[in-house]
């Protein structure tokens, strides 16, 4: 996984939708600090969280991971 691409895209999607880290972490049922670490590239999500993020933003996992530029 390209940590930097994932972290940039996750943060961009979150801010585009107008969610704070607090709101987004609550919706994903994870801690705000975990979400922050994802956005900083300091931690990678497990597969189930990755799927939840893709589903929530209606984008492909390939988009989140930087394998395509098509959402």
PyMOL Python script that loads the backbone (N, CA, C, O; Angstrom):
from pymol import cmd

cmd.read_pdbstr("""\
ATOM      1  N   UNK A   1       0.849  -1.176   0.000  1.00  0.00           N
ATOM      2  CA  UNK A   1       0.000   0.000   0.000  1.00  0.00           C
ATOM      3  C   UNK A   1       0.891   1.234   0.000  1.00  0.00           C
ATOM      4  O   UNK A   1       1.862   1.309   0.752  1.00  0.00           O
ATOM      5  N   UNK A   2       0.560   2.182  -0.833  1.00  0.00           N
ATOM      6  CA  UNK A   2       1.271   3.466  -0.855  1.00  0.00           C
ATOM      7  C   UNK A   2       0.699   4.316   0.278  1.00  0.00           C
ATOM      8  O   UNK A   2      -0.340   4.958   0.124  1.00  0.00           O
ATOM      9  N   UNK A   3       1.397   4.309   1.423  1.00  0.00           N
ATOM     10  CA  UNK A   3       0.890   4.998   2.614  1.00  0.00           C
ATOM     11  C   UNK A   3       0.606   6.468   2.357  1.00  0.00           C
ATOM     12  O   UNK A   3      -0.412   6.997   2.801  1.00  0.00           O
ATOM     13  N   UNK A   4       1.509   7.125   1.640  1.00  0.00           N
ATOM     14  CA  UNK A   4       1.329   8.560   1.418  1.00  0.00           C
ATOM     15  C   UNK A   4       0.124   8.844   0.540  1.00  0.00           C
ATOM     16  O   UNK A   4      -0.625   9.787   0.796  1.00  0.00           O
ATOM     17  N   UNK A   5      -0.069   8.034  -0.494  1.00  0.00           N
ATOM     18  CA  UNK A   5      -1.225   8.239  -1.369  1.00  0.00           C
ATOM     19  C   UNK A   5      -2.512   7.970  -0.590  1.00  0.00           C
ATOM     20  O   UNK A   5      -3.466   8.743  -0.671  1.00  0.00           O
ATOM     21  N   UNK A   6      -2.531   6.874   0.160  1.00  0.00           N
ATOM     22  CA  UNK A   6      -3.726   6.553   0.942  1.00  0.00           C
ATOM     23  C   UNK A   6      -4.029   7.672   1.933  1.00  0.00           C
ATOM     24  O   UNK A   6      -5.167   8.130   2.028  1.00  0.00           O
ATOM     25  N   UNK A   7      -3.023   8.105   2.659  1.00  0.00           N
ATOM     26  CA  UNK A   7      -3.256   9.134   3.684  1.00  0.00           C
ATOM     27  C   UNK A   7      -3.741  10.438   3.062  1.00  0.00           C
ATOM     28  O   UNK A   7      -4.634  11.090   3.603  1.00  0.00           O
ATOM     29  N   UNK A   8      -3.157  10.821   1.926  1.00  0.00           N
ATOM     30  CA  UNK A   8      -3.583  12.057   1.252  1.00  0.00           C
ATOM     31  C   UNK A   8      -5.017  11.942   0.758  1.00  0.00           C
ATOM     32  O   UNK A   8      -5.815  12.865   0.920  1.00  0.00           O
ATOM     33  N   UNK A   9      -5.335  10.811   0.160  1.00  0.00           N
ATOM     34  CA  UNK A   9      -6.688  10.640  -0.383  1.00  0.00           C
ATOM     35  C   UNK A   9      -7.729  10.544   0.717  1.00  0.00           C
ATOM     36  O   UNK A   9      -8.827  11.083   0.581  1.00  0.00           O
ATOM     37  N   UNK A  10      -7.399   9.866   1.800  1.00  0.00           N
ATOM     38  CA  UNK A  10      -8.336   9.764   2.911  1.00  0.00           C
ATOM     39  C   UNK A  10      -8.641  11.148   3.478  1.00  0.00           C
ATOM     40  O   UNK A  10      -9.803  11.497   3.687  1.00  0.00           O
ATOM     41  N   UNK A  11      -7.614  11.920   3.721  1.00  0.00           N
ATOM     42  CA  UNK A  11      -7.819  13.257   4.281  1.00  0.00           C
ATOM     43  C   UNK A  11      -8.592  14.138   3.305  1.00  0.00           C
ATOM     44  O   UNK A  11      -9.483  14.884   3.712  1.00  0.00           O
ATOM     45  N   UNK A  12      -8.252  14.052   2.011  1.00  0.00           N
ATOM     46  CA  UNK A  12      -8.940  14.857   1.004  1.00  0.00           C
ATOM     47  C   UNK A  12     -10.425  14.501   0.942  1.00  0.00           C
ATOM     48  O   UNK A  12     -11.275  15.389   0.886  1.00  0.00           O
ATOM     49  N   UNK A  13     -10.737  13.214   0.952  1.00  0.00           N
ATOM     50  CA  UNK A  13     -12.138  12.792   0.901  1.00  0.00           C
ATOM     51  C   UNK A  13     -12.888  13.270   2.135  1.00  0.00           C
ATOM     52  O   UNK A  13     -14.019  13.748   2.041  1.00  0.00           O
ATOM     53  N   UNK A  14     -12.252  13.137   3.291  1.00  0.00           N
ATOM     54  CA  UNK A  14     -12.898  13.561   4.541  1.00  0.00           C
ATOM     55  C   UNK A  14     -13.192  15.055   4.522  1.00  0.00           C
ATOM     56  O   UNK A  14     -14.295  15.483   4.862  1.00  0.00           O
ATOM     57  N   UNK A  15     -12.199  15.848   4.121  1.00  0.00           N
ATOM     58  CA  UNK A  15     -12.397  17.299   4.136  1.00  0.00           C
ATOM     59  C   UNK A  15     -13.359  17.754   3.032  1.00  0.00           C
ATOM     60  O   UNK A  15     -14.110  18.710   3.224  1.00  0.00           O
ATOM     61  N   UNK A  16     -13.340  17.078   1.885  1.00  0.00           N
ATOM     62  CA  UNK A  16     -14.291  17.407   0.816  1.00  0.00           C
ATOM     63  C   UNK A  16     -15.731  17.238   1.293  1.00  0.00           C
ATOM     64  O   UNK A  16     -16.613  18.017   0.931  1.00  0.00           O
ATOM     65  N   UNK A  17     -15.952  16.222   2.102  1.00  0.00           N
ATOM     66  CA  UNK A  17     -17.302  15.959   2.620  1.00  0.00           C
ATOM     67  C   UNK A  17     -17.623  16.799   3.848  1.00  0.00           C
ATOM     68  O   UNK A  17     -18.759  16.790   4.322  1.00  0.00           O
ATOM     69  N   UNK A  18     -16.640  17.525   4.367  1.00  0.00           N
ATOM     70  CA  UNK A  18     -16.878  18.421   5.488  1.00  0.00           C
ATOM     71  C   UNK A  18     -16.908  17.756   6.852  1.00  0.00           C
ATOM     72  O   UNK A  18     -17.479  18.302   7.796  1.00  0.00           O
ATOM     73  N   UNK A  19     -16.296  16.580   6.965  1.00  0.00           N
ATOM     74  CA  UNK A  19     -16.275  15.877   8.242  1.00  0.00           C
ATOM     75  C   UNK A  19     -15.013  16.225   9.024  1.00  0.00           C
ATOM     76  O   UNK A  19     -13.928  16.341   8.453  1.00  0.00           O
ATOM     77  N   UNK A  20     -15.166  16.389  10.327  1.00  0.00           N
ATOM     78  CA  UNK A  20     -14.004  16.520  11.212  1.00  0.00           C
ATOM     79  C   UNK A  20     -13.462  15.106  11.458  1.00  0.00           C
ATOM     80  O   UNK A  20     -14.120  14.116  11.141  1.00  0.00           O
ATOM     81  N   UNK A  21     -12.274  15.027  12.019  1.00  0.00           N
ATOM     82  CA  UNK A  21     -11.741  13.712  12.378  1.00  0.00           C
ATOM     83  C   UNK A  21     -12.636  13.047  13.424  1.00  0.00           C
ATOM     84  O   UNK A  21     -12.847  11.834  13.391  1.00  0.00           O
ATOM     85  N   UNK A  22     -13.148  13.835  14.334  1.00  0.00           N
ATOM     86  CA  UNK A  22     -14.040  13.299  15.372  1.00  0.00           C
ATOM     87  C   UNK A  22     -15.282  12.658  14.744  1.00  0.00           C
ATOM     88  O   UNK A  22     -15.658  11.538  15.090  1.00  0.00           O
ATOM     89  N   UNK A  23     -15.906  13.380  13.825  1.00  0.00           N
ATOM     90  CA  UNK A  23     -17.113  12.867  13.175  1.00  0.00           C
ATOM     91  C   UNK A  23     -16.815  11.615  12.357  1.00  0.00           C
ATOM     92  O   UNK A  23     -17.537  10.621  12.436  1.00  0.00           O
ATOM     93  N   UNK A  24     -15.747  11.675  11.573  1.00  0.00           N
ATOM     94  CA  UNK A  24     -15.399  10.553  10.693  1.00  0.00           C
ATOM     95  C   UNK A  24     -15.044   9.312  11.500  1.00  0.00           C
ATOM     96  O   UNK A  24     -15.464   8.205  11.161  1.00  0.00           O
ATOM     97  N   UNK A  25     -14.276   9.494  12.560  1.00  0.00           N
ATOM     98  CA  UNK A  25     -13.884   8.339  13.375  1.00  0.00           C
ATOM     99  C   UNK A  25     -15.115   7.707  14.038  1.00  0.00           C
ATOM    100  O   UNK A  25     -15.189   6.486  14.169  1.00  0.00           O
ATOM    101  N   UNK A  26     -16.060   8.522  14.447  1.00  0.00           N
ATOM    102  CA  UNK A  26     -17.284   7.989  15.044  1.00  0.00           C
ATOM    103  C   UNK A  26     -18.079   7.185  14.019  1.00  0.00           C
ATOM    104  O   UNK A  26     -18.617   6.126  14.340  1.00  0.00           O
ATOM    105  N   UNK A  27     -18.153   7.685  12.796  1.00  0.00           N
ATOM    106  CA  UNK A  27     -18.882   6.980  11.738  1.00  0.00           C
ATOM    107  C   UNK A  27     -18.228   5.652  11.377  1.00  0.00           C
ATOM    108  O   UNK A  27     -18.913   4.691  11.026  1.00  0.00           O
ATOM    109  N   UNK A  28     -16.899   5.601  11.465  1.00  0.00           N
ATOM    110  CA  UNK A  28     -16.163   4.375  11.143  1.00  0.00           C
ATOM    111  C   UNK A  28     -15.984   3.470  12.363  1.00  0.00           C
ATOM    112  O   UNK A  28     -15.476   2.354  12.256  1.00  0.00           O
ATOM    113  N   UNK A  29     -16.409   3.971  13.518  1.00  0.00           N
ATOM    114  CA  UNK A  29     -16.283   3.226  14.777  1.00  0.00           C
ATOM    115  C   UNK A  29     -14.816   2.919  15.116  1.00  0.00           C
ATOM    116  O   UNK A  29     -14.476   1.810  15.531  1.00  0.00           O
ATOM    117  N   UNK A  30     -13.962   3.929  14.927  1.00  0.00           N
ATOM    118  CA  UNK A  30     -12.556   3.843  15.313  1.00  0.00           C
ATOM    119  C   UNK A  30     -12.221   5.088  16.129  1.00  0.00           C
ATOM    120  O   UNK A  30     -13.000   6.040  16.160  1.00  0.00           O
ATOM    121  N   UNK A  31     -11.082   5.083  16.779  1.00  0.00           N
ATOM    122  CA  UNK A  31     -10.698   6.261  17.566  1.00  0.00           C
ATOM    123  C   UNK A  31     -10.217   7.380  16.644  1.00  0.00           C
ATOM    124  O   UNK A  31      -9.760   7.138  15.527  1.00  0.00           O
ATOM    125  N   UNK A  32     -10.332   8.610  17.146  1.00  0.00           N
ATOM    126  CA  UNK A  32      -9.855   9.751  16.374  1.00  0.00           C
ATOM    127  C   UNK A  32      -8.346   9.654  16.173  1.00  0.00           C
ATOM    128  O   UNK A  32      -7.839  10.023  15.114  1.00  0.00           O
ATOM    129  N   UNK A  33      -7.635   9.169  17.166  1.00  0.00           N
ATOM    130  CA  UNK A  33      -6.179   9.053  17.027  1.00  0.00           C
ATOM    131  C   UNK A  33      -5.798   8.039  15.953  1.00  0.00           C
ATOM    132  O   UNK A  33      -4.803   8.230  15.253  1.00  0.00           O
ATOM    133  N   UNK A  34      -6.563   6.976  15.812  1.00  0.00           N
ATOM    134  CA  UNK A  34      -6.292   5.997  14.754  1.00  0.00           C
ATOM    135  C   UNK A  34      -6.509   6.633  13.384  1.00  0.00           C
ATOM    136  O   UNK A  34      -5.689   6.460  12.482  1.00  0.00           O
ATOM    137  N   UNK A  35      -7.605   7.364  13.227  1.00  0.00           N
ATOM    138  CA  UNK A  35      -7.864   8.049  11.966  1.00  0.00           C
ATOM    139  C   UNK A  35      -6.748   9.049  11.664  1.00  0.00           C
ATOM    140  O   UNK A  35      -6.290   9.153  10.526  1.00  0.00           O
ATOM    141  N   UNK A  36      -6.323   9.769  12.670  1.00  0.00           N
ATOM    142  CA  UNK A  36      -5.230  10.725  12.511  1.00  0.00           C
ATOM    143  C   UNK A  36      -3.958  10.025  12.035  1.00  0.00           C
ATOM    144  O   UNK A  36      -3.254  10.534  11.162  1.00  0.00           O
ATOM    145  N   UNK A  37      -3.668   8.869  12.605  1.00  0.00           N
ATOM    146  CA  UNK A  37      -2.475   8.118  12.185  1.00  0.00           C
ATOM    147  C   UNK A  37      -2.603   7.645  10.737  1.00  0.00           C
ATOM    148  O   UNK A  37      -1.615   7.638  10.002  1.00  0.00           O
ATOM    149  N   UNK A  38      -3.805   7.252  10.322  1.00  0.00           N
ATOM    150  CA  UNK A  38      -4.022   6.892   8.920  1.00  0.00           C
ATOM    151  C   UNK A  38      -3.712   8.092   8.033  1.00  0.00           C
ATOM    152  O   UNK A  38      -3.022   7.959   7.022  1.00  0.00           O
ATOM    153  N   UNK A  39      -4.214   9.247   8.406  1.00  0.00           N
ATOM    154  CA  UNK A  39      -4.033  10.447   7.597  1.00  0.00           C
ATOM    155  C   UNK A  39      -2.591  10.946   7.591  1.00  0.00           C
ATOM    156  O   UNK A  39      -2.187  11.655   6.669  1.00  0.00           O
ATOM    157  N   UNK A  40      -1.825  10.589   8.594  1.00  0.00           N
ATOM    158  CA  UNK A  40      -0.417  10.970   8.654  1.00  0.00           C
ATOM    159  C   UNK A  40       0.499   9.919   8.036  1.00  0.00           C
ATOM    160  O   UNK A  40       1.705  10.134   7.923  1.00  0.00           O
ATOM    161  N   UNK A  41      -0.073   8.779   7.636  1.00  0.00           N
ATOM    162  CA  UNK A  41       0.724   7.707   7.068  1.00  0.00           C
ATOM    163  C   UNK A  41       1.520   6.933   8.105  1.00  0.00           C
ATOM    164  O   UNK A  41       2.487   6.252   7.764  1.00  0.00           O
ATOM    165  N   UNK A  42       1.121   7.030   9.367  1.00  0.00           N
ATOM    166  CA  UNK A  42       1.827   6.342  10.447  1.00  0.00           C
ATOM    167  C   UNK A  42       1.227   4.978  10.773  1.00  0.00           C
ATOM    168  O   UNK A  42       1.807   4.207  11.538  1.00  0.00           O
ATOM    169  N   UNK A  43       0.084   4.686  10.202  1.00  0.00           N
ATOM    170  CA  UNK A  43      -0.599   3.428  10.457  1.00  0.00           C
ATOM    171  C   UNK A  43      -1.419   3.064   9.232  1.00  0.00           C
ATOM    172  O   UNK A  43      -1.907   3.942   8.521  1.00  0.00           O
ATOM    173  N   UNK A  44      -1.572   1.767   8.986  1.00  0.00           N
ATOM    174  CA  UNK A  44      -2.388   1.287   7.877  1.00  0.00           C
ATOM    175  C   UNK A  44      -3.663   0.649   8.422  1.00  0.00           C
ATOM    176  O   UNK A  44      -3.632  -0.015   9.458  1.00  0.00           O
ATOM    177  N   UNK A  45      -4.776   0.846   7.734  1.00  0.00           N
ATOM    178  CA  UNK A  45      -6.023   0.235   8.201  1.00  0.00           C
ATOM    179  C   UNK A  45      -6.054  -1.256   7.883  1.00  0.00           C
ATOM    180  O   UNK A  45      -5.410  -1.710   6.938  1.00  0.00           O
ATOM    181  N   UNK A  46      -6.797  -2.001   8.669  1.00  0.00           N
ATOM    182  CA  UNK A  46      -7.031  -3.408   8.347  1.00  0.00           C
ATOM    183  C   UNK A  46      -7.981  -3.454   7.142  1.00  0.00           C
ATOM    184  O   UNK A  46      -8.575  -2.444   6.765  1.00  0.00           O
ATOM    185  N   UNK A  47      -8.108  -4.622   6.562  1.00  0.00           N
ATOM    186  CA  UNK A  47      -8.945  -4.747   5.370  1.00  0.00           C
ATOM    187  C   UNK A  47     -10.386  -4.311   5.615  1.00  0.00           C
ATOM    188  O   UNK A  47     -10.986  -3.646   4.770  1.00  0.00           O
ATOM    189  N   UNK A  48     -10.935  -4.676   6.751  1.00  0.00           N
ATOM    190  CA  UNK A  48     -12.343  -4.348   6.993  1.00  0.00           C
ATOM    191  C   UNK A  48     -12.553  -2.833   7.094  1.00  0.00           C
ATOM    192  O   UNK A  48     -13.564  -2.321   6.613  1.00  0.00           O
ATOM    193  N   UNK A  49     -11.619  -2.117   7.708  1.00  0.00           N
ATOM    194  CA  UNK A  49     -11.728  -0.655   7.791  1.00  0.00           C
ATOM    195  C   UNK A  49     -11.522  -0.040   6.407  1.00  0.00           C
ATOM    196  O   UNK A  49     -12.205   0.918   6.045  1.00  0.00           O
ATOM    197  N   UNK A  50     -10.591  -0.583   5.642  1.00  0.00           N
ATOM    198  CA  UNK A  50     -10.361  -0.093   4.280  1.00  0.00           C
ATOM    199  C   UNK A  50     -11.634  -0.226   3.441  1.00  0.00           C
ATOM    200  O   UNK A  50     -11.988   0.683   2.691  1.00  0.00           O
ATOM    201  N   UNK A  51     -12.301  -1.340   3.573  1.00  0.00           N
ATOM    202  CA  UNK A  51     -13.567  -1.560   2.859  1.00  0.00           C
ATOM    203  C   UNK A  51     -14.622  -0.567   3.342  1.00  0.00           C
ATOM    204  O   UNK A  51     -15.347   0.015   2.536  1.00  0.00           O
ATOM    205  N   UNK A  52     -14.704  -0.375   4.661  1.00  0.00           N
ATOM    206  CA  UNK A  52     -15.671   0.586   5.216  1.00  0.00           C
ATOM    207  C   UNK A  52     -15.429   1.997   4.688  1.00  0.00           C
ATOM    208  O   UNK A  52     -16.378   2.711   4.361  1.00  0.00           O
ATOM    209  N   UNK A  53     -14.163   2.399   4.603  1.00  0.00           N
ATOM    210  CA  UNK A  53     -13.823   3.733   4.098  1.00  0.00           C
ATOM    211  C   UNK A  53     -14.230   3.861   2.632  1.00  0.00           C
ATOM    212  O   UNK A  53     -14.840   4.854   2.237  1.00  0.00           O
ATOM    213  N   UNK A  54     -13.891   2.851   1.829  1.00  0.00           N
ATOM    214  CA  UNK A  54     -14.248   2.871   0.404  1.00  0.00           C
ATOM    215  C   UNK A  54     -15.764   2.928   0.225  1.00  0.00           C
ATOM    216  O   UNK A  54     -16.267   3.694  -0.597  1.00  0.00           O
ATOM    217  N   UNK A  55     -16.477   2.131   0.982  1.00  0.00           N
ATOM    218  CA  UNK A  55     -17.938   2.120   0.892  1.00  0.00           C
ATOM    219  C   UNK A  55     -18.532   3.451   1.332  1.00  0.00           C
ATOM    220  O   UNK A  55     -19.442   3.973   0.688  1.00  0.00           O
ATOM    221  N   UNK A  56     -18.017   3.998   2.426  1.00  0.00           N
ATOM    222  CA  UNK A  56     -18.540   5.248   2.947  1.00  0.00           C
ATOM    223  C   UNK A  56     -18.417   6.380   1.928  1.00  0.00           C
ATOM    224  O   UNK A  56     -19.355   7.153   1.734  1.00  0.00           O
ATOM    225  N   UNK A  57     -17.255   6.472   1.280  1.00  0.00           N
ATOM    226  CA  UNK A  57     -17.016   7.544   0.315  1.00  0.00           C
ATOM    227  C   UNK A  57     -17.410   7.163  -1.112  1.00  0.00           C
ATOM    228  O   UNK A  57     -17.269   7.962  -2.037  1.00  0.00           O
ATOM    229  N   UNK A  58     -17.901   5.943  -1.278  1.00  0.00           N
ATOM    230  CA  UNK A  58     -18.319   5.461  -2.594  1.00  0.00           C
ATOM    231  C   UNK A  58     -17.180   5.565  -3.614  1.00  0.00           C
ATOM    232  O   UNK A  58     -17.366   6.046  -4.732  1.00  0.00           O
ATOM    233  N   UNK A  59     -16.011   5.107  -3.205  1.00  0.00           N
ATOM    234  CA  UNK A  59     -14.842   5.057  -4.081  1.00  0.00           C
ATOM    235  C   UNK A  59     -14.292   3.636  -4.041  1.00  0.00           C
ATOM    236  O   UNK A  59     -14.633   2.853  -3.155  1.00  0.00           O
ATOM    237  N   UNK A  60     -13.442   3.313  -5.006  1.00  0.00           N
ATOM    238  CA  UNK A  60     -12.847   1.984  -5.021  1.00  0.00           C
ATOM    239  C   UNK A  60     -11.644   1.929  -4.076  1.00  0.00           C
ATOM    240  O   UNK A  60     -11.029   2.947  -3.759  1.00  0.00           O
ATOM    241  N   UNK A  61     -11.338   0.736  -3.649  1.00  0.00           N
ATOM    242  CA  UNK A  61     -10.134   0.542  -2.842  1.00  0.00           C
ATOM    243  C   UNK A  61      -8.908   0.895  -3.678  1.00  0.00           C
ATOM    244  O   UNK A  61      -7.942   1.449  -3.154  1.00  0.00           O
ATOM    245  N   UNK A  62      -8.937   0.582  -4.961  1.00  0.00           N
ATOM    246  CA  UNK A  62      -7.815   0.944  -5.838  1.00  0.00           C
ATOM    247  C   UNK A  62      -7.591   2.452  -5.841  1.00  0.00           C
ATOM    248  O   UNK A  62      -6.447   2.904  -5.873  1.00  0.00           O
ATOM    249  N   UNK A  63      -8.658   3.229  -5.807  1.00  0.00           N
ATOM    250  CA  UNK A  63      -8.510   4.686  -5.739  1.00  0.00           C
ATOM    251  C   UNK A  63      -7.842   5.080  -4.424  1.00  0.00           C
ATOM    252  O   UNK A  63      -6.902   5.875  -4.422  1.00  0.00           O
ATOM    253  N   UNK A  64      -8.313   4.541  -3.320  1.00  0.00           N
ATOM    254  CA  UNK A  64      -7.731   4.865  -2.020  1.00  0.00           C
ATOM    255  C   UNK A  64      -6.244   4.530  -1.960  1.00  0.00           C
ATOM    256  O   UNK A  64      -5.458   5.251  -1.346  1.00  0.00           O
ATOM    257  N   UNK A  65      -5.872   3.433  -2.603  1.00  0.00           N
ATOM    258  CA  UNK A  65      -4.476   2.985  -2.552  1.00  0.00           C
ATOM    259  C   UNK A  65      -3.594   3.612  -3.620  1.00  0.00           C
ATOM    260  O   UNK A  65      -2.390   3.359  -3.663  1.00  0.00           O
ATOM    261  N   UNK A  66      -4.188   4.427  -4.480  1.00  0.00           N
ATOM    262  CA  UNK A  66      -3.396   5.104  -5.495  1.00  0.00           C
ATOM    263  C   UNK A  66      -3.117   4.279  -6.735  1.00  0.00           C
ATOM    264  O   UNK A  66      -2.239   4.620  -7.527  1.00  0.00           O
ATOM    265  N   UNK A  67      -3.866   3.187  -6.909  1.00  0.00           N
ATOM    266  CA  UNK A  67      -3.670   2.332  -8.090  1.00  0.00           C
ATOM    267  C   UNK A  67      -4.413   2.860  -9.301  1.00  0.00           C
ATOM    268  O   UNK A  67      -4.147   2.440 -10.427  1.00  0.00           O
ATOM    269  N   UNK A  68      -5.339   3.775  -9.079  1.00  0.00           N
ATOM    270  CA  UNK A  68      -6.083   4.416 -10.161  1.00  0.00           C
ATOM    271  C   UNK A  68      -6.482   5.817  -9.704  1.00  0.00           C
ATOM    272  O   UNK A  68      -6.560   6.093  -8.507  1.00  0.00           O
ATOM    273  N   UNK A  69      -6.728   6.681 -10.658  1.00  0.00           N
ATOM    274  CA  UNK A  69      -7.210   8.014 -10.334  1.00  0.00           C
ATOM    275  C   UNK A  69      -8.717   8.125 -10.500  1.00  0.00           C
ATOM    276  O   UNK A  69      -9.294   9.189 -10.275  1.00  0.00           O
ATOM    277  N   UNK A  70      -9.352   7.033 -10.892  1.00  0.00           N
ATOM    278  CA  UNK A  70     -10.801   6.990 -11.049  1.00  0.00           C
ATOM    279  C   UNK A  70     -11.421   6.585  -9.725  1.00  0.00           C
ATOM    280  O   UNK A  70     -11.140   5.510  -9.194  1.00  0.00           O
ATOM    281  N   UNK A  71     -12.267   7.455  -9.200  1.00  0.00           N
ATOM    282  CA  UNK A  71     -12.887   7.156  -7.905  1.00  0.00           C
ATOM    283  C   UNK A  71     -13.801   5.954  -8.016  1.00  0.00           C
ATOM    284  O   UNK A  71     -14.412   5.550  -7.027  1.00  0.00           O
TER     285      UNK A  71
END
""", "prot")
cmd.dss("prot")
cmd.show_as("cartoon", "prot")
cmd.util.cbc("prot")
cmd.orient("prot")
